[in-house]
Amino acid sequence: MSGLIGRIEDYDTEADSSDDLKDLLIAGIFIVLVNIVVVWVHKSRAKKSNNSEIQDEVNSAVAQYFALRGDEA
């Protein structure tokens, strides 16, 4: 207990198992929520990126079609 500063009476040395369980549950729920948010943000950014890539490919294909078509119309 040399790491503690002050009197031993100033510290709560009685560990209650229900407090430990409550702390673990809160930490677990927090970690799960953070993971859900990270996955949601990643999916939304990936969707925007994929939509942008698809739109660029479609525009390129249409431009190539009209360039190959020439004056036939």
Buried (B, 14 or more C-beta within 10 A) or exposed (E): EEEEEEEEEEEEEEEEEEEEEEEEEEEEEEEEEEEEEEEEEEEEEEEEEEEEEEEEEEEEEEEEEEEEEEEEE
